[in-house]
Amino acid sequence: MNASPNLTDPYDPMAGTLARTAMQCAARGCDGCLVCRSAGAAQVVQEPHKTAGGAGAAPASFARAAVFQGEPFPPLGEPEHGTSPVPDVPGNVPALNVNILALDLGTKLGWALQRRGRPITHGTESFAPRKSWSPGQRWQRFRTFLHEVVAHNNVHVIAYEDVKRHAGTDAAHAYGAFLALTELVADSHRVRLVPVGVGTIKKHWTGKGNADKAAMEAQARARGFRPESDNDADALAILHLAIAKEKREWVAPQAKPKARRTRKSGAVAQERKA
């Protein structure tokens, strides 16, 4: 109470809110609320969460960290259980400290993802243009797809097939667009890019640098995967090589020395006569 009769008692704007919060906490049996126990806030932080179920009960949902349930990405593909992406490695997942995304760039995009502590997921995503789409629609869709996969799975490395020769002009233009957007997304998320040559991928996956699509798919099935397409199998091969590089188990094959061209003895004799 104030000493002067002309002055009213000071009004606390938080009084009603605190009282209502205290009543709600008492109703649900909360004994660790910072509002109810403002004096012992430090003790509350140090003590384990308590619930109405007792000291050994699980913490309430509000005390748990956010967990993504029903993860939508990767949108396609099936996880392969009981298989190891690298030979002679026990368990499902090799000892890696990074998340690797492998891409077989193209209109029918093949992808494979290796996350820490989880099995490999893989699949195929089509970005074939439709009549109802605007000219830039498929590039927008690819950029959105790649951005969400990288962000949701915390990707650290993107390995992709570095194609130098193309069957036609349209294929070259499409590959250039996919590669440019991949570099853009990787730069936005500070993801490391690992380009891998076509022959190197096939040699590491099948033992032959000129293996065809059927051989790539057959090798994927032999390793315990179920590829949806040859692009899916190529992505698995790229991922396999990227994992080997990350673990420093892959050594680049030495280039064969080029044979020196020697002129025939007859040609040398004719030059001497001249």
Secondary structure, 3 states (H helix, E strand, C coil): CCCCCCCCCCCCCCHHHHHHHHHHHHHCCCCCCCCCCHHHHHHHHHCCCCECCECCCCCCHHHCCCCCCCCCCCCCCCCCCCCCCCCCCCCCCCCCCCCEEEEECCCEEEEEEECCCCCCEEEEEECCCCCCCCCCHHHHHHHHHHHHHHHHHCCCEEEEEECCCCCCHHHHHHHHHHHHHHHHHHHHHCCEEEEEEHHHHHHHHHCCCCCCHHHHHHHHHHCCCCCCCHHHHHHHHHHHHHHHHHCCCCCCCCCCCCCCCCCCHHHHHHHHHC
